[in-house]
């Protein structure tokens, strides 16, 4: 995985002129966390049960100078997945929402938008489909 933000990877994906190039972009940034992102997005068995905060302050730091990055938060998303065995039973709805607010405010604003889309399972990235992801990563469980 490179040091590119997911928002930058998807910008490169959007600039690709055909399916072959889009698949090449996905494969270029292949990593466990990147593929887990697509599992969380497209696998119907993954259900997020966190209430999105009604407000949060988008980060003002330039890209690359944020407190955290979406790639680093992917392994921690189990906290927001319904019935996940690793999730603490002490994690109340309010705590989940507060935790999500802190994460969203720590991410670059473009990555925060992607994370919200991921949690809603509605990513607004043209041509990004489960079939395309399966073609790029044939062994992915989506």
N, CA, C and O of each residue as an XYZ file, in Angstrom:
568
protein
N       0.860     -1.185      0.000
C       0.000      0.000      0.000
C       0.892      1.230      0.000
O       1.915      1.278      0.684
N       0.499      2.184     -0.751
C       1.278      3.419     -0.813
C       0.846      4.354      0.313
O       0.027      3.999      1.161
N       1.401      5.522      0.299
C       1.028      6.529      1.286
C      -0.155      7.366      0.809
O      -0.469      8.391      1.415
N      -0.799      6.952     -0.246
C      -1.935      7.712     -0.755
C      -3.157      7.512      0.121
O      -3.403      6.421      0.637
N      -3.915      8.582      0.279
C      -5.201      8.501      0.967
C      -6.181      7.750      0.068
O      -6.022      7.733     -1.153
N      -7.182      7.138      0.666
C      -8.198      6.458     -0.143
C      -8.860      7.443     -1.099
O      -9.195      7.085     -2.228
N      -9.047      8.660     -0.658
C      -9.661      9.664     -1.530
C      -8.787      9.911     -2.757
O      -9.310     10.135     -3.849
N      -7.481      9.875     -2.596
C      -6.567     10.067     -3.728
C      -6.579      8.842     -4.646
O      -6.507      8.972     -5.868
N      -6.669      7.659     -4.048
C      -6.748      6.434     -4.856
C      -8.018      6.450     -5.688
O      -7.984      6.138     -6.878
N      -9.139      6.811     -5.071
C     -10.397      6.827     -5.804
C     -10.446      7.959     -6.827
O     -11.158      7.856     -7.826
N      -9.712      9.017     -6.594
C      -9.593     10.074     -7.606
C      -8.848      9.522     -8.825
O      -9.243      9.768     -9.965
N      -7.774      8.780     -8.576
C      -7.041      8.137     -9.669
C      -7.939      7.124    -10.386
O      -7.911      7.024    -11.613
N      -8.729      6.381     -9.622
C      -9.681      5.415    -10.172
C     -10.667      6.127    -11.101
O     -10.940      5.655    -12.205
N     -11.197      7.261    -10.647
C     -12.175      8.018    -11.439
C     -11.586      8.576    -12.726
O     -12.298      8.741    -13.717
N     -10.299      8.864    -12.713
C      -9.649      9.401    -13.911
C      -9.331      8.320    -14.940
O      -8.989      8.631    -16.081
N      -9.442      7.064    -14.546
C      -9.178      5.961    -15.472
C     -10.249      5.941    -16.545
O     -11.433      6.135    -16.270
N      -9.815      5.704    -17.760
C     -10.743      5.830    -18.885
C     -11.461      4.539    -19.247
O     -12.412      4.565    -20.027
N     -11.022      3.399    -18.691
C     -11.696      2.154    -19.029
C     -11.584      1.152    -17.882
O     -10.879      1.376    -16.898
N     -12.291      0.059    -18.039
C     -12.384     -0.960    -16.999
C     -11.009     -1.552    -16.662
O     -10.690     -1.747    -15.489
N     -10.224     -1.827    -17.651
C      -8.895     -2.404    -17.441
C      -8.027     -1.488    -16.587
O      -7.331     -1.946    -15.681
N      -8.072     -0.208    -16.877
C      -7.288      0.758    -16.104
C      -7.809      0.874    -14.668
O      -7.022      1.023    -13.733
N      -9.131      0.807    -14.494
C      -9.710      0.893    -13.154
C      -9.273     -0.307    -12.307
O      -8.917     -0.158    -11.138
N      -9.305     -1.478    -12.903
C      -8.853     -2.683    -12.203
C      -7.376     -2.556    -11.858
O      -6.956     -2.941    -10.767
N      -6.597     -2.025    -12.769
C      -5.162     -1.832    -12.522
C      -4.933     -0.896    -11.337
O      -4.029     -1.127    -10.534
N      -5.740      0.154    -11.222
C      -5.609      1.080    -10.088
C      -5.904      0.346     -8.788
O      -5.156      0.485     -7.821
N      -6.978     -0.430     -8.749
C      -7.313     -1.171     -7.528
C      -6.187     -2.130     -7.151
O      -5.800     -2.215     -5.986
N      -5.668     -2.846     -8.135
C      -4.590     -3.807     -7.862
C      -3.296     -3.112     -7.438
O      -2.534     -3.648     -6.634
N      -3.058     -1.952     -7.966
C      -1.847     -1.197     -7.630
C      -1.786     -0.883     -6.132
O      -0.702     -0.830     -5.551
N      -2.944     -0.676     -5.513
C      -2.992     -0.303     -4.104
C      -3.467     -1.451     -3.209
O      -3.902     -1.234     -2.078
N      -3.376     -2.663     -3.732
C      -3.826     -3.834     -2.989
C      -3.104     -3.970     -1.646
O      -1.877     -3.909     -1.569
N      -3.887     -4.153     -0.617
C      -3.380     -4.448      0.726
C      -4.537     -5.096      1.482
O      -5.678     -5.068      1.020
N      -4.249     -5.669      2.621
C      -5.311     -6.295      3.410
C      -6.380     -5.271      3.788
O      -7.573     -5.529      3.631
N      -5.959     -4.126      4.278
C      -6.937     -3.111      4.699
C      -7.758     -2.605      3.526
O      -8.962     -2.386      3.660
N      -7.119     -2.418      2.375
C      -7.828     -1.926      1.192
C      -8.884     -2.948      0.761
O     -10.010     -2.576      0.430
N      -8.525     -4.215      0.765
C      -9.496     -5.248      0.393
C     -10.584     -5.378      1.463
O     -11.747     -5.613      1.133
N     -10.217     -5.227      2.739
C     -11.233     -5.254      3.801
C     -12.236     -4.120      3.622
O     -13.421     -4.288      3.912
N     -11.772     -2.976      3.150
C     -12.669     -1.857      2.858
C     -13.790     -2.330      1.927
O     -14.962     -2.034      2.156
N     -13.421     -3.064      0.880
C     -14.418     -3.535     -0.085
C     -15.304     -4.633      0.504
O     -16.486     -4.718      0.171
N     -14.747     -5.467      1.369
C     -15.568     -6.472      2.049
C     -16.621     -5.758      2.896
O     -17.800     -6.109      2.845
N     -16.202     -4.762      3.671
C     -17.147     -4.020      4.501
C     -18.196     -3.310      3.648
O     -19.357     -3.201      4.042
N     -17.783     -2.833      2.490
C     -18.697     -2.094      1.621
C     -19.695     -3.009      0.912
O     -20.887     -2.705      0.861
N     -19.216     -4.123      0.367
C     -20.058     -4.927     -0.527
C     -20.595     -6.225      0.065
O     -21.549     -6.781     -0.478
N     -20.026     -6.729      1.150
C     -20.510     -7.989      1.707
C     -21.816     -7.729      2.460
O     -21.836     -6.959      3.420
N     -22.910     -8.372      2.028
C     -24.207     -8.115      2.667
C     -24.281     -8.612      4.110
O     -25.177     -8.211      4.852
N     -23.354     -9.477      4.517
C     -23.359     -9.980      5.894
C     -22.747     -8.984      6.873
O     -22.905     -9.131      8.085
N     -22.058     -7.983      6.363
C     -21.471     -6.950      7.222
C     -22.515     -5.843      7.381
O     -22.892     -5.171      6.421
N     -22.966     -5.680      8.620
C     -23.993     -4.674      8.903
C     -23.475     -3.724      9.975
O     -23.181     -4.131     11.099
N     -23.372     -2.470      9.611
C     -22.942     -1.454     10.572
C     -24.147     -1.015     11.389
O     -25.248     -0.858     10.860
N     -23.927     -0.820     12.684
C     -25.044     -0.406     13.538
C     -24.670      0.806     14.393
O     -25.022      0.897     15.569
N     -23.956      1.717     13.772
C     -23.593      2.947     14.467
C     -24.438      4.085     13.910
O     -24.654      4.192     12.703
N     -24.902      4.919     14.808
C     -25.652      6.099     14.373
C     -24.654      7.181     13.983
O     -23.757      7.519     14.755
N     -24.816      7.714     12.794
C     -23.915      8.772     12.349
C     -24.140     10.012     13.195
O     -25.282     10.351     13.508
N     -23.063     10.691     13.570
C     -23.245     11.924     14.346
C     -23.996     12.955     13.514
O     -23.788     13.064     12.305
N     -24.862     13.703     14.167
C     -25.632     14.713     13.435
C     -24.722     15.835     12.952
O     -24.985     16.447     11.917
N     -23.661     16.104     13.691
C     -22.697     17.115     13.266
C     -21.289     16.658     13.640
O     -21.084     15.930     14.611
N     -20.356     17.095     12.860
C     -18.945     16.956     13.189
C     -18.206     18.044     12.445
O     -18.686     18.550     11.430
N     -17.034     18.406     12.950
C     -16.239     19.450     12.315
C     -15.239     18.810     11.358
O     -14.300     18.152     11.804
N     -15.420     18.991     10.057
C     -14.452     18.417      9.122
C     -13.045     18.957      9.403
O     -12.862     20.135      9.711
N     -12.079     18.082      9.292
C     -10.689     18.470      9.546
C     -10.254     19.548      8.556
O     -10.669     19.538      7.397
N      -9.429     20.462      9.011
C      -8.934     21.538      8.148
C      -7.489     21.299      7.713
O      -6.953     22.038      6.888
N      -6.859     20.260      8.275
C      -5.465     19.975      7.919
C      -5.373     19.552      6.453
O      -6.290     18.929      5.918
N      -4.267     19.894      5.819
C      -4.058     19.439      4.439
C      -3.934     17.917      4.387
O      -3.571     17.281      5.377
N      -4.234     17.351      3.243
C      -4.131     15.902      3.062
C      -2.737     15.424      3.462
O      -1.725     16.007      3.075
N      -2.714     14.356      4.241
C      -1.452     13.782      4.681
C      -0.978     14.285      6.025
O       0.001     13.763      6.560
N      -1.638     15.281      6.588
C      -1.228     15.826      7.880
C      -2.304     15.652      8.950
O      -2.398     16.441      9.890
N      -3.110     14.610      8.790
C      -4.212     14.383      9.710
C      -3.784     13.497     10.868
O      -2.716     12.886     10.845
N      -4.636     13.440     11.877
C      -4.343     12.635     13.060
C      -4.438     11.144     12.767
O      -3.728     10.342     13.373
N      -5.311     10.773     11.841
C      -5.431      9.379     11.441
C      -5.819      9.314      9.976
O      -6.108     10.332      9.346
N      -5.822      8.106      9.447
C      -6.116      7.889      8.028
C      -7.086      6.721      7.917
O      -7.087      5.818      8.753
N      -7.893      6.749      6.899
C      -8.894      5.702      6.718
C      -8.238      4.326      6.701
O      -8.781      3.378      7.269
N      -7.089      4.206      6.064
C      -6.390      2.928      6.007
C      -6.074      2.394      7.412
O      -6.083      1.182      7.630
N      -5.798      3.288      8.355
C      -5.502      2.872      9.731
C      -6.761      2.556     10.525
O      -6.709      1.813     11.506
N      -7.881      3.109     10.110
C      -9.139      2.894     10.827
C      -9.872      1.629     10.377
O     -10.712      1.112     11.113
N      -9.568      1.132      9.196
C     -10.267     -0.053      8.672
C     -10.221     -1.225      9.655
O     -11.265     -1.823      9.911
N      -9.052     -1.585     10.222
C      -9.033     -2.728     11.144
C      -9.833     -2.507     12.432
O     -10.130     -3.463     13.147
N     -10.177     -1.273     12.723
C     -10.909     -0.963     13.955
C     -12.417     -0.844     13.734
O     -13.167     -0.592     14.677
N     -12.856     -1.025     12.499
C     -14.280     -0.845     12.207
C     -15.163     -1.924     12.810
O     -16.386     -1.787     12.812
N     -14.566     -2.998     13.322
C     -15.371     -4.033     13.982
C     -16.212     -3.428     15.107
O     -17.258     -3.971     15.462
N     -15.756     -2.308     15.664
C     -16.488     -1.654     16.755
C     -17.868     -1.189     16.311
O     -18.759     -0.989     17.136
N     -18.039     -1.020     15.012
C     -19.307     -0.520     14.485
C     -20.104     -1.597     13.742
O     -21.153     -1.303     13.170
N     -19.614     -2.840     13.748
C     -20.286     -3.932     13.036
C     -21.179     -4.689     14.015
O     -20.742     -5.133     15.077
N     -22.415     -4.818     13.630
C     -23.418     -5.483     14.467
C     -22.968     -6.907     14.797
O     -22.560     -7.666     13.918
N     -23.053     -7.250     16.085
C     -22.762     -8.596     16.593
C     -21.327     -9.070     16.330
O     -21.075    -10.275     16.303
N     -20.404     -8.159     16.139
C     -19.015     -8.582     15.927
C     -18.457     -9.136     17.236
O     -18.619     -8.510     18.283
N     -17.803    -10.301     17.198
C     -17.327    -10.923     18.445
C     -16.240    -10.124     19.187
O     -16.069    -10.303     20.392
N     -15.521     -9.267     18.498
C     -14.464     -8.489     19.155
C     -14.983     -7.213     19.801
O     -14.271     -6.579     20.580
N     -16.204     -6.834     19.489
C     -16.737     -5.584     20.027
C     -17.068     -5.720     21.514
O     -17.664     -6.706     21.947
N     -16.680     -4.737     22.260
C     -16.928     -4.727     23.702
C     -18.421     -4.595     23.982
O     -19.108     -3.802     23.338
N     -18.920     -5.365     24.933
C     -20.332     -5.228     25.303
C     -20.603     -3.906     26.022
O     -21.756     -3.500     26.171
N     -19.552     -3.247     26.459
C     -19.698     -1.961     27.142
C     -19.796     -0.776     26.188
O     -19.939      0.367     26.622
N     -19.720     -1.048     24.902
C     -19.761      0.028     23.907
C     -21.222      0.398     23.641
O     -21.909     -0.255     22.856
N     -21.675      1.441     24.301
C     -23.066      1.881     24.171
C     -23.260      2.626     22.848
O     -22.296      2.972     22.165
N     -24.513      2.860     22.511
C     -24.821      3.606     21.282
C     -24.178      4.989     21.330
O     -23.597      5.440     20.344
N     -24.281      5.651     22.461
C     -23.695      6.990     22.586
C     -22.180      6.940     22.431
O     -21.598      7.788     21.755
N     -21.538      5.957     23.049
C     -20.084      5.835     22.938
C     -19.664      5.576     21.492
O     -18.671      6.131     21.020
N     -20.424      4.731     20.791
C     -20.106      4.453     19.379
C     -20.213      5.727     18.553
O     -19.328      6.023     17.750
N     -21.275      6.470     18.742
C     -21.467      7.700     17.979
C     -20.387      8.727     18.322
O     -19.862      9.403     17.437
N     -20.063      8.838     19.602
C     -19.003      9.778     20.011
C     -17.653      9.362     19.432
O     -16.882     10.207     18.977
N     -17.371      8.071     19.450
C     -16.124      7.557     18.885
C     -16.062      7.846     17.385
O     -15.031      8.276     16.869
N     -17.166      7.609     16.700
C     -17.211      7.889     15.268
C     -16.993      9.372     14.993
O     -16.304      9.725     14.035
N     -17.562     10.235     15.808
C     -17.385     11.684     15.625
C     -15.896     12.039     15.721
O     -15.382     12.796     14.898
N     -15.211     11.494     16.720
C     -13.778     11.768     16.893
C     -12.991     11.281     15.673
O     -12.093     11.972     15.191
N     -13.330     10.100     15.182
C     -12.627      9.553     14.003
C     -12.867     10.449     12.796
O     -11.924     10.809     12.090
N     -14.118     10.808     12.557
C     -14.443     11.644     11.399
C     -13.731     12.989     11.461
O     -13.302     13.516     10.434
N     -13.605     13.543     12.658
C     -12.927     14.834     12.814
C     -11.412     14.701     12.703
O     -10.721     15.697     12.492
N     -10.890     13.492     12.840
C      -9.450     13.255     12.759
C      -8.998     12.894     11.354
O      -7.822     13.041     11.022
N      -9.923     12.423     10.529
C      -9.612     12.070      9.137
C      -9.594     13.319      8.262
O     -10.201     14.333      8.607
N      -8.899     13.244      7.132
C      -9.019     14.294      6.126
C     -10.484     14.354      5.704
O     -11.158     13.325      5.660
N     -10.975     15.532      5.398
C     -12.405     15.704      5.097
C     -12.888     14.785      3.971
O     -14.020     14.302      4.010
N     -12.045     14.543      2.979
C     -12.451     13.661      1.871
C     -12.524     12.204      2.322
O     -13.400     11.458      1.883
N     -11.612     11.802      3.191
C     -11.659     10.439      3.719
C     -12.837     10.270      4.673
O     -13.429      9.193      4.741
N     -13.179     11.318      5.405
C     -14.343     11.260      6.295
C     -15.612     11.013      5.479
O     -16.476     10.238      5.888
N     -15.721     11.675      4.325
C     -16.891     11.453      3.459
C     -16.936     10.006      2.975
O     -18.005      9.399      2.909
N     -15.775      9.464      2.640
C     -15.722      8.063      2.192
C     -16.127      7.138      3.330
O     -16.856      6.170      3.118
N     -15.660      7.433      4.530
C     -16.014      6.585      5.674
C     -17.513      6.616      5.936
O     -18.115      5.579      6.217
N     -18.112      7.777      5.849
C     -19.564      7.868      6.029
C     -20.272      7.037      4.960
O     -21.218      6.308      5.257
N     -19.815      7.150      3.731
C     -20.395      6.337      2.656
C     -20.230      4.852      2.920
O     -21.144      4.067      2.671
N     -19.061      4.463      3.425
C     -18.822      3.060      3.754
C     -19.800      2.584      4.826
O     -20.395      1.514      4.692
N     -19.965      3.363      5.874
C     -20.860      2.975      6.960
C     -22.319      2.901      6.499
O     -23.115      2.141      7.052
N     -22.659      3.694      5.487
C     -24.012      3.667      4.923
C     -24.118      2.671      3.776
O     -25.203      2.408      3.258
N     -22.947      2.113      3.384
C     -22.848      1.177      2.246
C     -23.350      1.827      0.958
O     -24.009      1.194      0.134
N     -23.014      3.116      0.812
C     -23.396      3.883     -0.381
C     -22.229      4.782     -0.777
O     -22.202      5.963     -0.433
N     -21.288      4.228     -1.484
C     -20.132      5.003     -1.935
C     -20.468      5.617     -3.278
O     -20.922      4.927     -4.190
N     -20.246      6.903     -3.397
C     -20.549      7.613     -4.640
C     -19.288      7.710     -5.494
O     -18.719      8.787     -5.676
N     -18.868      6.553     -6.015
C     -17.699      6.506     -6.887
C     -18.137      5.793     -8.164
O     -18.417      4.595     -8.163
N     -18.186      6.545     -9.231
C     -18.663      6.023    -10.505
C     -17.828      4.818    -10.916
O     -16.603      4.836    -10.801
N     -18.486      3.783    -11.389
C     -17.882      2.547    -11.905
C     -17.352      1.615    -10.817
O     -16.864      0.531    -11.134
N     -17.436      2.008     -9.543
C     -16.977      1.122     -8.481
C     -18.134      0.212     -8.088
O     -19.081      0.639     -7.428
N     -18.043     -1.046     -8.503
C     -19.089     -2.029     -8.231
C     -18.473     -3.271     -7.611
O     -17.263     -3.484     -7.682
N     -19.320     -4.084     -7.005
C     -18.817     -5.331     -6.424
C     -18.254     -6.238     -7.511
O     -17.264     -6.932     -7.281
N     -18.867     -6.243     -8.690
C     -18.349     -7.078     -9.783
C     -16.958     -6.638    -10.222
O     -16.102     -7.479    -10.496
N     -16.729     -5.351    -10.291
C     -15.403     -4.849    -10.673
C     -14.372     -5.214     -9.603
O     -13.255     -5.619     -9.924
N     -14.748     -5.069     -8.336
C     -13.839     -5.414     -7.240
C     -13.539     -6.918     -7.264
O     -12.397     -7.321     -7.042
N     -14.547     -7.744     -7.528
C     -14.329     -9.195     -7.630
C     -13.387     -9.526     -8.780
O     -12.578    -10.449     -8.680
N     -13.490     -8.786     -9.849
C     -12.601     -9.027    -10.984
C     -11.170     -8.624    -10.622
O     -10.217     -9.292    -11.022
N     -11.023     -7.548     -9.876
C      -9.686     -7.104     -9.468
C      -9.081     -8.039     -8.426
O      -7.882     -8.319     -8.448
N      -9.925     -8.520     -7.512
C      -9.468     -9.388     -6.420
C     -10.365    -10.632     -6.386
O     -11.315    -10.681     -5.605
N     -10.078    -11.628     -7.217
C     -10.979    -12.785     -7.356
C     -11.285    -13.544     -6.069
O     -12.345    -14.163     -5.976
N     -10.407    -13.522     -5.081
C     -10.629    -14.296     -3.857
C     -11.328    -13.505     -2.756
O     -11.466    -13.998     -1.637
N     -11.762    -12.307     -3.052
C     -12.398    -11.468     -2.041
C     -13.788    -12.003     -1.714
O     -14.505    -12.473     -2.597
N     -14.161    -11.928     -0.441
C     -15.459    -12.479     -0.006
C     -16.522    -11.393      0.050
O     -16.818    -10.841      1.110
N     -17.087    -11.101     -1.112
C     -18.166    -10.111     -1.172
C     -19.337    -10.691     -1.951
O     -20.357    -10.022     -2.123
